[in-house]
Amino acid sequence: MGTTMTLAGESAGTEARRQRGLAAEHRRRAHDAEQTAARYEIAERTESETARVLAPLAGIGYHLLADRRWPGSRTAQVDMVVVGRSGVFIVDTKAWRDVAVHNDRITRGQEDVTDDIARLADLAYSTEAALVDIGLAPGEVHAVAALGGQKKMHARVASVDIVGVHDLIGHLTKRGARLSAERVDEVLAALLEHFPVIGEAPAAPQQIVVPAPVLPREPAPPLDDDLVDHLLDGVLEAPIEDWMAFLDPAQAKLVRRNFNGPARIRGAAGTGKTVVGLHRAAYLARATGGRVLFTTYIRTLPAVLESLLEGLAPDMVGRVDFVNVHAFANRLLKERGVSFTIDTLEAQRAFSDAWNMISASSPLKAARFTRRYWEDEIAYVIKGRGLTHFDEYADLARVGRKHALPVEVRQAVWDLYEAYSTNLRGRGVCDFEDTVLLARDALRELPLDRYDAVIVDEAQDLSCAMVSLLHALVGDRPDGLTLIGDGQQTIYPGGYTLGEVGISLAGRGVVLDVNHRNTAEILDFAKQMVADDQFMDIEGIDGAGDAVSAVSRFGEQPGVHYFADRDAHDAALLARVEQVLRLVGTGHGDVGILTATNPQADKVRAVLDAAGVPSVSLKYYAGKSSDQIRVGTIKRAKGLEFKQVLLPHVPAKLLADAPETESVADRERRELDRRELYVGMTRARDGLWVGSLGKTRASR
């Protein structure tokens, strides 16, 4: 009996505990349900708050697309997509409190919510991809997490801006008017396709949270000539700096293209290589979260490109370093504590002393050669590769040099090089080639882990040692090294192949073949300068220049104007300036006057000053719009473009047919000079004027 009562008591106790557990579970579930309901209520309130805050934007031309379906999902919702003159903004409202950001992570109380932000970043990324078909640059799409009820809050995690909801309008409009009204309509039409209304079939009419003019729901326009023409119309009359950031749809896709190692983008003049590189620099900086180096041979181009970046991707300013190769080498050496002194005058004296020690019977002083030829041989061929032993030079192919050198002449060149090097050391100075080699060796000794990507513009103008230096920064990592250039525009003697540097493209090469810059007339005229040109491309292939498959614009026929004296030439130059400034949409800052040398550029500026025409030297031009004509050398104009270009003081012999008897060395120099002239001519977008002293028959 006692045993039976004990078992019953234990059973009753177990049942009581079970009932208490069930009651506790019921209370917990009820509490969770209340909390969930509260969160949904808070979320609904914060989303409504976001809509109320953004509503005034509709009055200034913005379109607010609310409650859109997350692309690729049946149920996920995008709170708000905003499109207007300042770009595209994907806004997700968060009812978060106690938010903290540290080391690119974001927490809400004790909970890490970085993955939520990363999903929003991924959405912006996929939206960029959807909009490249209409030519929208990737940097125009932004992800924003709006914190309900908060203000004066701004952080950035995984490329997403985190702001208080009451700061949204200021954040969305601070970029200014970046898209034209027509462009906004095109983007809106594409967004209506990309973000369907939630809960409705894709073909249903769009829902706008506030009244705003919207286009009928139609598919994004196809990628055809009419679309490209429409895109061009919106930028042709803008200042030339705005035009220099233009992308067509094919170029926009290339900006985002992934490569699994070093890659090359090439194409004829005017096909948009530099602008693709600029947008790609911003894209890679944003995508990797790291730093990007954009470099080139020209000293003044980086400042111009940095200024353009401020306009097209202001959030990436400071994340892309713009510096020419020599300046980068100098900076690196100073960081590493390597002592060096550059003195160009002393270096010239060092070479002169070495040259003067050569006997008159030396093969280097043969009539078919000049001192400059051998200076170039040492700078670009020997020091440009960092050769240290004669055997290396004796067997070298000397890419880019047309005159074959027998071994005894090469020995004489090597002796001159060693004498020059000895003289430099004796003076305690170095030349620019030395600094590149010192920097290359410094990286070999201690690598620099600073950049996620390196973009090289006008890569054909670099030396073997320069490319080796830059390649060492990123190696063969995916999307690490992008080389941009056109062998047809090589204007310096010597050359190199990527094989010499140890770089393999393995099919990672892209050719741009549509010319949007030049009119058909300008392009045909310029191509006469390089019609018979043959060169060794950096990929090791003999070439005659990349073909252009299409030219999108037409205009006036350029011509060469010959003058008997300088006064007549300069008067015609001023008359042409006055003529082009009367054209609609052309200001002083849209005109470039380009010369072969700096003294010629100084003389042109003196003529303009005497006539009261404002001008600025390309030495000091930094990519900012101004009411001043740009004047400088063709070399400094590489990578730039102008609506109107004037080329004064062009030697008549350079425009004439080649002499019937011409040494190989002279022919090499003539080809380089004509390539340079070709570069100058193809800087012109709408009009080209060429002035020359002396009369001659037209060039072939």
Protein Blocks (a to p, Z undefined) as FASTA:
>chain_A
ZZmmmmmmmmmmmmmmmmmmmmmmmmmmmmmmmmmmmmmmmmmmmmmmmmmmmmmmmmno
pacdehiacehiakbccfbacddfkbccdddddddehiaceehiacehjaccklmmmmmm
mmmmmmmmmmmmnopafklpccddddehiahiacdeehiacddfklmmmmmmmnopfbcf
klmmmmmmmmmmmmccehiafkbccddfbdcddddddddddddfklmmmmmmmmmmmcfk
lmmmpccfklmmmmmpccfbdcdddddehilmmmmmmmmmmmmmmmnopacddddfblkl
mmmmmmmmmmmmmmlgojaccddfklmmmmmmmmnopacdddfklmmmmmmmmmmmpcfk
lmklgfkbcfklmmmmmmmmmmmnopabfklmmmpgogoiabdcdfklmmmmmmmmmmmm
mmmmmnopacfklmmmmmmmmmmmmccdfbfbdcdehkllpcfklmmmmmmmnomaehkb
ccdddfklpcbecdddfklnopafkhpacddfbdfkbcfklmmmmmmmmmmgccddfkop
acebjadfbdfbdcddddddddfbfklmmmmmmmmmmmmmmpghiafklpccddfbfklm
mmmmmmmmmnopacddfklgghiacdddcdddfklmgoiacfbdcdehiafklmmccdfb
dcfklmmmmmmmmmmmmmmmmmpmkbccdddedjddddZZ
